[in-house]
């Protein structure tokens, strides 16, 4: 299954979230929100090979992280909801 990034919902509150340095998120079906971050997605393709893609134009966003997907997030702020 692949990761589908979406625009960040404006109602997400990051006020009490500490600044992120580096976070690796392993997919468990949780929703992840990020603000002002650099995000790299690690996914397994249809042939079982790991593929990497950087979300260059999406420093603010969100998405459901399915099993088999990892997000490497630097800087900004990150929230997870299970």
mmCIF file as gemmi writes it, N, C-alpha and C atoms, coordinates in Angstrom:
data_model
loop_
_atom_site.group_PDB
_atom_site.id
_atom_site.type_symbol
_atom_site.label_atom_id
_atom_site.label_alt_id
_atom_site.label_comp_id
_atom_site.label_asym_id
_atom_site.label_entity_id
_atom_site.label_seq_id
_atom_site.pdbx_PDB_ins_code
_atom_site.Cartn_x
_atom_site.Cartn_y
_atom_site.Cartn_z
_atom_site.occupancy
_atom_site.B_iso_or_equiv
_atom_site.pdbx_formal_charge
_atom_site.auth_seq_id
_atom_site.auth_asym_id
_atom_site.pdbx_PDB_model_num
ATOM 1 N N . UNK Axp A 1 ? 0.849 -1.18 0 1 0 ? 1 A 1
ATOM 2 C CA . UNK Axp A 1 ? 0 0 0 1 0 ? 1 A 1
ATOM 3 C C . UNK Axp A 1 ? 0.892 1.24 0 1 0 ? 1 A 1
ATOM 4 N N . UNK Axp A 2 ? 0.454 2.281 -0.659 1 0 ? 2 A 1
ATOM 5 C CA . UNK Axp A 2 ? 1.273 3.483 -0.757 1 0 ? 2 A 1
ATOM 6 C C . UNK Axp A 2 ? 0.743 4.593 0.146 1 0 ? 2 A 1
ATOM 7 N N . UNK Axp A 3 ? 1.595 5.565 0.373 1 0 ? 3 A 1
ATOM 8 C CA . UNK Axp A 3 ? 1.261 6.718 1.202 1 0 ? 3 A 1
ATOM 9 C C . UNK Axp A 3 ? 0.716 7.822 0.32 1 0 ? 3 A 1
ATOM 10 N N . UNK Axp A 4 ? -0.413 8.393 0.714 1 0 ? 4 A 1
ATOM 11 C CA . UNK Axp A 4 ? -1.02 9.495 -0.033 1 0 ? 4 A 1
ATOM 12 C C . UNK Axp A 4 ? -0.992 10.746 0.833 1 0 ? 4 A 1
ATOM 13 N N . UNK Axp A 5 ? -0.124 11.677 0.481 1 0 ? 5 A 1
ATOM 14 C CA . UNK Axp A 5 ? -0.022 12.918 1.23 1 0 ? 5 A 1
ATOM 15 C C . UNK Axp A 5 ? -1.124 13.882 0.821 1 0 ? 5 A 1
ATOM 16 N N . UNK Axp A 6 ? -1.577 14.66 1.801 1 0 ? 6 A 1
ATOM 17 C CA . UNK Axp A 6 ? -2.637 15.638 1.566 1 0 ? 6 A 1
ATOM 18 C C . UNK Axp A 6 ? -2.238 16.962 2.193 1 0 ? 6 A 1
ATOM 19 N N . UNK Axp A 7 ? -2.923 18.019 1.792 1 0 ? 7 A 1
ATOM 20 C CA . UNK Axp A 7 ? -2.691 19.328 2.396 1 0 ? 7 A 1
ATOM 21 C C . UNK Axp A 7 ? -3.087 19.292 3.863 1 0 ? 7 A 1
ATOM 22 N N . UNK Axp A 8 ? -2.368 20.053 4.664 1 0 ? 8 A 1
ATOM 23 C CA . UNK Axp A 8 ? -2.616 20.102 6.098 1 0 ? 8 A 1
ATOM 24 C C . UNK Axp A 8 ? -3.932 20.81 6.391 1 0 ? 8 A 1
ATOM 25 N N . UNK Axp A 9 ? -4.76 20.188 7.237 1 0 ? 9 A 1
ATOM 26 C CA . UNK Axp A 9 ? -6.012 20.797 7.681 1 0 ? 9 A 1
ATOM 27 C C . UNK Axp A 9 ? -5.661 21.944 8.62 1 0 ? 9 A 1
ATOM 28 N N . UNK Axp A 10 ? -6.264 23.101 8.421 1 0 ? 10 A 1
ATOM 29 C CA . UNK Axp A 10 ? -5.895 24.291 9.193 1 0 ? 10 A 1
ATOM 30 C C . UNK Axp A 10 ? -6.273 24.209 10.667 1 0 ? 10 A 1
ATOM 31 N N . UNK Axp A 11 ? -7.138 23.273 11.042 1 0 ? 11 A 1
ATOM 32 C CA . UNK Axp A 11 ? -7.58 23.186 12.439 1 0 ? 11 A 1
ATOM 33 C C . UNK Axp A 11 ? -6.603 22.422 13.338 1 0 ? 11 A 1
ATOM 34 N N . UNK Axp A 12 ? -5.523 21.876 12.79 1 0 ? 12 A 1
ATOM 35 C CA . UNK Axp A 12 ? -4.556 21.122 13.591 1 0 ? 12 A 1
ATOM 36 C C . UNK Axp A 12 ? -3.746 22.095 14.444 1 0 ? 12 A 1
ATOM 37 N N . UNK Axp A 13 ? -3.703 21.824 15.762 1 0 ? 13 A 1
ATOM 38 C CA . UNK Axp A 13 ? -3.012 22.697 16.714 1 0 ? 13 A 1
ATOM 39 C C . UNK Axp A 13 ? -1.612 22.151 17.005 1 0 ? 13 A 1
ATOM 40 N N . UNK Axp A 14 ? -0.6 22.919 16.65 1 0 ? 14 A 1
ATOM 41 C CA . UNK Axp A 14 ? 0.788 22.532 16.89 1 0 ? 14 A 1
ATOM 42 C C . UNK Axp A 14 ? 1.403 23.32 18.054 1 0 ? 14 A 1
ATOM 43 N N . UNK Axp A 15 ? 0.601 24.1 18.789 1 0 ? 15 A 1
ATOM 44 C CA . UNK Axp A 15 ? 1.136 24.972 19.841 1 0 ? 15 A 1
ATOM 45 C C . UNK Axp A 15 ? 1.926 24.23 20.909 1 0 ? 15 A 1
ATOM 46 N N . UNK Axp A 16 ? 1.48 23.072 21.343 1 0 ? 16 A 1
ATOM 47 C CA . UNK Axp A 16 ? 2.158 22.33 22.409 1 0 ? 16 A 1
ATOM 48 C C . UNK Axp A 16 ? 3.072 21.222 21.881 1 0 ? 16 A 1
ATOM 49 N N . UNK Axp A 17 ? 3.356 21.25 20.6 1 0 ? 17 A 1
ATOM 50 C CA . UNK Axp A 17 ? 4.212 20.231 19.982 1 0 ? 17 A 1
ATOM 51 C C . UNK Axp A 17 ? 5.644 20.768 19.938 1 0 ? 17 A 1
ATOM 52 N N . UNK Axp A 18 ? 6.605 20.009 20.488 1 0 ? 18 A 1
ATOM 53 C CA . UNK Axp A 18 ? 8 20.48 20.461 1 0 ? 18 A 1
ATOM 54 C C . UNK Axp A 18 ? 8.572 20.475 19.045 1 0 ? 18 A 1
ATOM 55 N N . UNK Axp A 19 ? 9.61 21.283 18.856 1 0 ? 19 A 1
ATOM 56 C CA . UNK Axp A 19 ? 10.306 21.309 17.567 1 0 ? 19 A 1
ATOM 57 C C . UNK Axp A 19 ? 10.927 19.941 17.289 1 0 ? 19 A 1
ATOM 58 N N . UNK Axp A 20 ? 10.789 19.486 16.076 1 0 ? 20 A 1
ATOM 59 C CA . UNK Axp A 20 ? 11.32 18.195 15.654 1 0 ? 20 A 1
ATOM 60 C C . UNK Axp A 20 ? 12.731 18.366 15.103 1 0 ? 20 A 1
ATOM 61 N N . UNK Axp A 21 ? 13.6 17.423 15.429 1 0 ? 21 A 1
ATOM 62 C CA . UNK Axp A 21 ? 14.918 17.372 14.789 1 0 ? 21 A 1
ATOM 63 C C . UNK Axp A 21 ? 14.894 16.282 13.73 1 0 ? 21 A 1
ATOM 64 N N . UNK Axp A 22 ? 14.713 15.032 14.175 1 0 ? 22 A 1
ATOM 65 C CA . UNK Axp A 22 ? 14.625 13.892 13.259 1 0 ? 22 A 1
ATOM 66 C C . UNK Axp A 22 ? 13.639 12.893 13.845 1 0 ? 22 A 1
ATOM 67 N N . UNK Axp A 23 ? 12.695 12.433 13.028 1 0 ? 23 A 1
ATOM 68 C CA . UNK Axp A 23 ? 11.73 11.423 13.46 1 0 ? 23 A 1
ATOM 69 C C . UNK Axp A 23 ? 11.55 10.409 12.339 1 0 ? 23 A 1
ATOM 70 N N . UNK Axp A 24 ? 11.582 9.12 12.694 1 0 ? 24 A 1
ATOM 71 C CA . UNK Axp A 24 ? 11.251 8.049 11.751 1 0 ? 24 A 1
ATOM 72 C C . UNK Axp A 24 ? 9.924 7.466 12.21 1 0 ? 24 A 1
ATOM 73 N N . UNK Axp A 25 ? 8.932 7.53 11.36 1 0 ? 25 A 1
ATOM 74 C CA . UNK Axp A 25 ? 7.606 7.008 11.679 1 0 ? 25 A 1
ATOM 75 C C . UNK Axp A 25 ? 7.387 5.734 10.88 1 0 ? 25 A 1
ATOM 76 N N . UNK Axp A 26 ? 7.043 4.664 11.585 1 0 ? 26 A 1
ATOM 77 C CA . UNK Axp A 26 ? 6.76 3.376 10.96 1 0 ? 26 A 1
ATOM 78 C C . UNK Axp A 26 ? 5.25 3.225 10.878 1 0 ? 26 A 1
ATOM 79 N N . UNK Axp A 27 ? 4.746 2.942 9.687 1 0 ? 27 A 1
ATOM 80 C CA . UNK Axp A 27 ? 3.313 2.877 9.455 1 0 ? 27 A 1
ATOM 81 C C . UNK Axp A 27 ? 2.597 1.801 10.25 1 0 ? 27 A 1
ATOM 82 N N . UNK Axp A 28 ? 1.535 2.239 10.943 1 0 ? 28 A 1
ATOM 83 C CA . UNK Axp A 28 ? 0.649 1.343 11.69 1 0 ? 28 A 1
ATOM 84 C C . UNK Axp A 28 ? -0.805 1.77 11.495 1 0 ? 28 A 1
ATOM 85 N N . UNK Axp A 29 ? -1.058 2.514 10.422 1 0 ? 29 A 1
ATOM 86 C CA . UNK Axp A 29 ? -2.401 3.009 10.164 1 0 ? 29 A 1
ATOM 87 C C . UNK Axp A 29 ? -2.713 4.322 10.85 1 0 ? 29 A 1
ATOM 88 N N . UNK Axp A 30 ? -1.696 4.957 11.441 1 0 ? 30 A 1
ATOM 89 C CA . UNK Axp A 30 ? -1.91 6.218 12.144 1 0 ? 30 A 1
ATOM 90 C C . UNK Axp A 30 ? -1.963 7.398 11.175 1 0 ? 30 A 1
ATOM 91 N N . UNK Axp A 31 ? -2.56 8.491 11.651 1 0 ? 31 A 1
ATOM 92 C CA . UNK Axp A 31 ? -2.562 9.737 10.89 1 0 ? 31 A 1
ATOM 93 C C . UNK Axp A 31 ? -1.376 10.562 11.377 1 0 ? 31 A 1
ATOM 94 N N . UNK Axp A 32 ? -0.613 11.106 10.442 1 0 ? 32 A 1
ATOM 95 C CA . UNK Axp A 32 ? 0.533 11.943 10.778 1 0 ? 32 A 1
ATOM 96 C C . UNK Axp A 32 ? 0.306 13.325 10.185 1 0 ? 32 A 1
ATOM 97 N N . UNK Axp A 33 ? 0.586 14.343 11 1 0 ? 33 A 1
ATOM 98 C CA . UNK Axp A 33 ? 0.484 15.739 10.583 1 0 ? 33 A 1
ATOM 99 C C . UNK Axp A 33 ? 1.87 16.358 10.716 1 0 ? 33 A 1
ATOM 100 N N . UNK Axp A 34 ? 2.285 17.177 9.751 1 0 ? 34 A 1
ATOM 101 C CA . UNK Axp A 34 ? 3.569 17.852 9.866 1 0 ? 34 A 1
ATOM 102 C C . UNK Axp A 34 ? 3.442 19.29 9.412 1 0 ? 34 A 1
ATOM 103 N N . UNK Axp A 35 ? 4.29 20.126 10.007 1 0 ? 35 A 1
ATOM 104 C CA . UNK Axp A 35 ? 4.28 21.559 9.728 1 0 ? 35 A 1
ATOM 105 C C . UNK Axp A 35 ? 5.723 22.046 9.629 1 0 ? 35 A 1
ATOM 106 N N . UNK Axp A 36 ? 6.071 22.642 8.506 1 0 ? 36 A 1
ATOM 107 C CA . UNK Axp A 36 ? 7.413 23.176 8.307 1 0 ? 36 A 1
ATOM 108 C C . UNK Axp A 36 ? 8.494 22.114 8.291 1 0 ? 36 A 1
ATOM 109 N N . UNK Axp A 37 ? 8.167 20.934 7.783 1 0 ? 37 A 1
ATOM 110 C CA . UNK Axp A 37 ? 9.074 19.786 7.844 1 0 ? 37 A 1
ATOM 111 C C . UNK Axp A 37 ? 9.541 19.334 6.466 1 0 ? 37 A 1
ATOM 112 N N . UNK Axp A 38 ? 10.651 18.601 6.474 1 0 ? 38 A 1
ATOM 113 C CA . UNK Axp A 38 ? 11.142 17.908 5.288 1 0 ? 38 A 1
ATOM 114 C C . UNK Axp A 38 ? 10.757 16.443 5.445 1 0 ? 38 A 1
ATOM 115 N N . UNK Axp A 39 ? 10.025 15.897 4.483 1 0 ? 39 A 1
ATOM 116 C CA . UNK Axp A 39 ? 9.51 14.533 4.604 1 0 ? 39 A 1
ATOM 117 C C . UNK Axp A 39 ? 10.021 13.675 3.447 1 0 ? 39 A 1
ATOM 118 N N . UNK Axp A 40 ? 10.543 12.498 3.811 1 0 ? 40 A 1
ATOM 119 C CA . UNK Axp A 40 ? 10.928 11.485 2.836 1 0 ? 40 A 1
ATOM 120 C C . UNK Axp A 40 ? 10.077 10.254 3.09 1 0 ? 40 A 1
ATOM 121 N N . UNK Axp A 41 ? 9.465 9.722 2.034 1 0 ? 41 A 1
ATOM 122 C CA . UNK Axp A 41 ? 8.585 8.558 2.129 1 0 ? 41 A 1
ATOM 123 C C . UNK Axp A 41 ? 9.334 7.33 1.623 1 0 ? 41 A 1
ATOM 124 N N . UNK Axp A 42 ? 9.281 6.251 2.408 1 0 ? 42 A 1
ATOM 125 C CA . UNK Axp A 42 ? 9.85 4.956 2.022 1 0 ? 42 A 1
ATOM 126 C C . UNK Axp A 42 ? 8.687 3.989 1.85 1 0 ? 42 A 1
ATOM 127 N N . UNK Axp A 43 ? 8.509 3.477 0.62 1 0 ? 43 A 1
ATOM 128 C CA . UNK Axp A 43 ? 7.391 2.59 0.302 1 0 ? 43 A 1
ATOM 129 C C . UNK Axp A 43 ? 7.911 1.347 -0.412 1 0 ? 43 A 1
ATOM 130 N N . UNK Axp A 44 ? 7.134 0.29 -0.367 1 0 ? 44 A 1
ATOM 131 C CA . UNK Axp A 44 ? 7.446 -0.929 -1.104 1 0 ? 44 A 1
ATOM 132 C C . UNK Axp A 44 ? 6.58 -0.942 -2.364 1 0 ? 44 A 1
ATOM 133 N N . UNK Axp A 45 ? 7.215 -1.094 -3.526 1 0 ? 45 A 1
ATOM 134 C CA . UNK Axp A 45 ? 6.451 -1.103 -4.776 1 0 ? 45 A 1
ATOM 135 C C . UNK Axp A 45 ? 5.846 -2.483 -5.042 1 0 ? 45 A 1
ATOM 136 N N . UNK Axp A 46 ? 5.17 -2.617 -6.174 1 0 ? 46 A 1
ATOM 137 C CA . UNK Axp A 46 ? 4.486 -3.864 -6.531 1 0 ? 46 A 1
ATOM 138 C C . UNK Axp A 46 ? 5.444 -5.041 -6.713 1 0 ? 46 A 1
ATOM 139 N N . UNK Axp A 47 ? 6.721 -4.752 -6.932 1 0 ? 47 A 1
ATOM 140 C CA . UNK Axp A 47 ? 7.716 -5.804 -7.122 1 0 ? 47 A 1
ATOM 141 C C . UNK Axp A 47 ? 8.487 -6.111 -5.84 1 0 ? 47 A 1
ATOM 142 N N . UNK Axp A 48 ? 8.071 -5.49 -4.723 1 0 ? 48 A 1
ATOM 143 C CA . UNK Axp A 48 ? 8.712 -5.745 -3.438 1 0 ? 48 A 1
ATOM 144 C C . UNK Axp A 48 ? 9.973 -4.94 -3.185 1 0 ? 48 A 1
ATOM 145 N N . UNK Axp A 49 ? 10.247 -3.959 -4.041 1 0 ? 49 A 1
ATOM 146 C CA . UNK Axp A 49 ? 11.437 -3.125 -3.891 1 0 ? 49 A 1
ATOM 147 C C . UNK Axp A 49 ? 11.093 -1.84 -3.141 1 0 ? 49 A 1
ATOM 148 N N . UNK Axp A 50 ? 12 -1.414 -2.26 1 0 ? 50 A 1
ATOM 149 C CA . UNK Axp A 50 ? 11.768 -0.164 -1.537 1 0 ? 50 A 1
ATOM 150 C C . UNK Axp A 50 ? 12.002 1.026 -2.462 1 0 ? 50 A 1
ATOM 151 N N . UNK Axp A 51 ? 11.067 1.942 -2.464 1 0 ? 51 A 1
ATOM 152 C CA . UNK Axp A 51 ? 11.152 3.162 -3.256 1 0 ? 51 A 1
ATOM 153 C C . UNK Axp A 51 ? 11.168 4.353 -2.3 1 0 ? 51 A 1
ATOM 154 N N . UNK Axp A 52 ? 11.93 5.365 -2.652 1 0 ? 52 A 1
ATOM 155 C CA . UNK Axp A 52 ? 12.053 6.563 -1.827 1 0 ? 52 A 1
ATOM 156 C C . UNK Axp A 52 ? 11.601 7.764 -2.634 1 0 ? 52 A 1
ATOM 157 N N . UNK Axp A 53 ? 10.833 8.632 -1.991 1 0 ? 53 A 1
ATOM 158 C CA . UNK Axp A 53 ? 10.472 9.893 -2.646 1 0 ? 53 A 1
ATOM 159 C C . UNK Axp A 53 ? 10.404 11.001 -1.61 1 0 ? 53 A 1
ATOM 160 N N . UNK Axp A 54 ? 10.897 12.164 -2 1 0 ? 54 A 1
ATOM 161 C CA . UNK Axp A 54 ? 10.897 13.324 -1.115 1 0 ? 54 A 1
ATOM 162 C C . UNK Axp A 54 ? 9.709 14.21 -1.457 1 0 ? 54 A 1
ATOM 163 N N . UNK Axp A 55 ? 9.031 14.673 -0.421 1 0 ? 55 A 1
ATOM 164 C CA . UNK Axp A 55 ? 7.888 15.564 -0.613 1 0 ? 55 A 1
ATOM 165 C C . UNK Axp A 55 ? 8.407 17.005 -0.624 1 0 ? 55 A 1
ATOM 166 N N . UNK Axp A 56 ? 9.059 17.368 -1.716 1 0 ? 56 A 1
ATOM 167 C CA . UNK Axp A 56 ? 9.761 18.641 -1.831 1 0 ? 56 A 1
ATOM 168 C C . UNK Axp A 56 ? 8.821 19.833 -1.673 1 0 ? 56 A 1
ATOM 169 N N . UNK Axp A 57 ? 7.662 19.789 -2.274 1 0 ? 57 A 1
ATOM 170 C CA . UNK Axp A 57 ? 6.735 20.919 -2.257 1 0 ? 57 A 1
ATOM 171 C C . UNK Axp A 57 ? 5.654 20.786 -1.198 1 0 ? 57 A 1
ATOM 172 N N . UNK Axp A 58 ? 5.872 19.945 -0.179 1 0 ? 58 A 1
ATOM 173 C CA . UNK Axp A 58 ? 4.845 19.759 0.842 1 0 ? 58 A 1
ATOM 174 C C . UNK Axp A 58 ? 5.473 19.815 2.23 1 0 ? 58 A 1
ATOM 175 N N . UNK Axp A 59 ? 5.852 21.018 2.653 1 0 ? 59 A 1
ATOM 176 C CA . UNK Axp A 59 ? 6.436 21.2 3.988 1 0 ? 59 A 1
ATOM 177 C C . UNK Axp A 59 ? 5.372 21.173 5.074 1 0 ? 59 A 1
ATOM 178 N N . UNK Axp A 60 ? 4.107 21.346 4.704 1 0 ? 60 A 1
ATOM 179 C CA . UNK Axp A 60 ? 2.973 21.218 5.616 1 0 ? 60 A 1
ATOM 180 C C . UNK Axp A 60 ? 2.027 20.203 4.998 1 0 ? 60 A 1
ATOM 181 N N . UNK Axp A 61 ? 1.666 19.168 5.768 1 0 ? 61 A 1
ATOM 182 C CA . UNK Axp A 61 ? 0.781 18.158 5.199 1 0 ? 61 A 1
ATOM 183 C C . UNK Axp A 61 ? 0.327 17.143 6.219 1 0 ? 61 A 1
ATOM 184 N N . UNK Axp A 62 ? -0.358 16.131 5.705 1 0 ? 62 A 1
ATOM 185 C CA . UNK Axp A 62 ? -0.867 15.063 6.56 1 0 ? 62 A 1
ATOM 186 C C . UNK Axp A 62 ? -1.142 13.841 5.714 1 0 ? 62 A 1
ATOM 187 N N . UNK Axp A 63 ? -1.341 12.704 6.393 1 0 ? 63 A 1
ATOM 188 C CA . UNK Axp A 63 ? -1.705 11.484 5.696 1 0 ? 63 A 1
ATOM 189 C C . UNK Axp A 63 ? -1.757 10.302 6.631 1 0 ? 63 A 1
ATOM 190 N N . UNK Axp A 64 ? -2.468 9.263 6.195 1 0 ? 64 A 1
ATOM 191 C CA . UNK Axp A 64 ? -2.527 8.003 6.922 1 0 ? 64 A 1
ATOM 192 C C . UNK Axp A 64 ? -1.325 7.173 6.483 1 0 ? 64 A 1
ATOM 193 N N . UNK Axp A 65 ? -0.561 6.675 7.458 1 0 ? 65 A 1
ATOM 194 C CA . UNK Axp A 65 ? 0.65 5.909 7.155 1 0 ? 65 A 1
ATOM 195 C C . UNK Axp A 65 ? 0.333 4.424 7.297 1 0 ? 65 A 1
ATOM 196 N N . UNK Axp A 66 ? 0.154 3.722 6.174 1 0 ? 66 A 1
ATOM 197 C CA . UNK Axp A 66 ? -0.196 2.297 6.239 1 0 ? 66 A 1
ATOM 198 C C . UNK Axp A 66 ? 1.007 1.423 6.594 1 0 ? 66 A 1
ATOM 199 N N . UNK Axp A 67 ? 0.723 0.178 6.97 1 0 ? 67 A 1
ATOM 200 C CA . UNK Axp A 67 ? 1.787 -0.799 7.223 1 0 ? 67 A 1
ATOM 201 C C . UNK Axp A 67 ? 2.704 -0.876 6.011 1 0 ? 67 A 1
ATOM 202 N N . UNK Axp A 68 ? 3.99 -1.011 6.25 1 0 ? 68 A 1
ATOM 203 C CA . UNK Axp A 68 ? 4.955 -1.136 5.164 1 0 ? 68 A 1
ATOM 204 C C . UNK Axp A 68 ? 5.496 0.183 4.656 1 0 ? 68 A 1
ATOM 205 N N . UNK Axp A 69 ? 4.996 1.301 5.194 1 0 ? 69 A 1
ATOM 206 C CA . UNK Axp A 69 ? 5.455 2.626 4.783 1 0 ? 69 A 1
ATOM 207 C C . UNK Axp A 69 ? 6.164 3.274 5.966 1 0 ? 69 A 1
ATOM 208 N N . UNK Axp A 70 ? 7.245 3.998 5.682 1 0 ? 70 A 1
ATOM 209 C CA . UNK Axp A 70 ? 7.952 4.752 6.712 1 0 ? 70 A 1
ATOM 210 C C . UNK Axp A 70 ? 8.082 6.196 6.244 1 0 ? 70 A 1
ATOM 211 N N . UNK Axp A 71 ? 8.012 7.117 7.201 1 0 ? 71 A 1
ATOM 212 C CA . UNK Axp A 71 ? 8.25 8.529 6.93 1 0 ? 71 A 1
ATOM 213 C C . UNK Axp A 71 ? 9.465 8.973 7.722 1 0 ? 71 A 1
ATOM 214 N N . UNK Axp A 72 ? 10.416 9.578 7.047 1 0 ? 72 A 1
ATOM 215 C CA . UNK Axp A 72 ? 11.586 10.164 7.699 1 0 ? 72 A 1
ATOM 216 C C . UNK Axp A 72 ? 11.36 11.667 7.665 1 0 ? 72 A 1
ATOM 217 N N . UNK Axp A 73 ? 11.192 12.262 8.847 1 0 ? 73 A 1
ATOM 218 C CA . UNK Axp A 73 ? 10.801 13.669 8.93 1 0 ? 73 A 1
ATOM 219 C C . UNK Axp A 73 ? 11.86 14.447 9.694 1 0 ? 73 A 1
ATOM 220 N N . UNK Axp A 74 ? 12.342 15.529 9.082 1 0 ? 74 A 1
ATOM 221 C CA . UNK Axp A 74 ? 13.295 16.41 9.75 1 0 ? 74 A 1
ATOM 222 C C . UNK Axp A 74 ? 12.693 17.805 9.873 1 0 ? 74 A 1
ATOM 223 N N . UNK Axp A 75 ? 13.074 18.479 10.945 1 0 ? 75 A 1
ATOM 224 C CA . UNK Axp A 75 ? 12.677 19.863 11.235 1 0 ? 75 A 1
ATOM 225 C C . UNK Axp A 75 ? 11.175 19.998 11.447 1 0 ? 75 A 1
ATOM 226 N N . UNK Axp A 76 ? 10.745 21.222 11.69 1 0 ? 76 A 1
ATOM 227 C CA . UNK Axp A 76 ? 9.328 21.527 11.861 1 0 ? 76 A 1
ATOM 228 C C . UNK Axp A 76 ? 8.718 20.879 13.084 1 0 ? 76 A 1
ATOM 229 N N . UNK Axp A 77 ? 7.438 20.545 12.974 1 0 ? 77 A 1
ATOM 230 C CA . UNK Axp A 77 ? 6.686 19.907 14.049 1 0 ? 77 A 1
ATOM 231 C C . UNK Axp A 77 ? 5.908 18.729 13.484 1 0 ? 77 A 1
ATOM 232 N N . UNK Axp A 78 ? 5.776 17.664 14.297 1 0 ? 78 A 1
ATOM 233 C CA . UNK Axp A 78 ? 5.129 16.428 13.854 1 0 ? 78 A 1
ATOM 234 C C . UNK Axp A 78 ? 4.173 15.946 14.928 1 0 ? 78 A 1
ATOM 235 N N . UNK Axp A 79 ? 2.975 15.531 14.514 1 0 ? 79 A 1
ATOM 236 C CA . UNK Axp A 79 ? 1.985 14.932 15.418 1 0 ? 79 A 1
ATOM 237 C C . UNK Axp A 79 ? 1.515 13.618 14.829 1 0 ? 79 A 1
ATOM 238 N N . UNK Axp A 80 ? 1.276 12.633 15.714 1 0 ? 80 A 1
ATOM 239 C CA . UNK Axp A 80 ? 0.71 11.344 15.304 1 0 ? 80 A 1
ATOM 240 C C . UNK Axp A 80 ? -0.576 11.108 16.068 1 0 ? 80 A 1
ATOM 241 N N . UNK Axp A 81 ? -1.566 10.534 15.398 1 0 ? 81 A 1
ATOM 242 C CA . UNK Axp A 81 ? -2.815 10.118 16.04 1 0 ? 81 A 1
ATOM 243 C C . UNK Axp A 81 ? -3.094 8.684 15.635 1 0 ? 81 A 1
ATOM 244 N N . UNK Axp A 82 ? -3.246 7.818 16.647 1 0 ? 82 A 1
ATOM 245 C CA . UNK Axp A 82 ? -3.528 6.403 16.39 1 0 ? 82 A 1
ATOM 246 C C . UNK Axp A 82 ? -5.008 6.129 16.481 1 0 ? 82 A 1
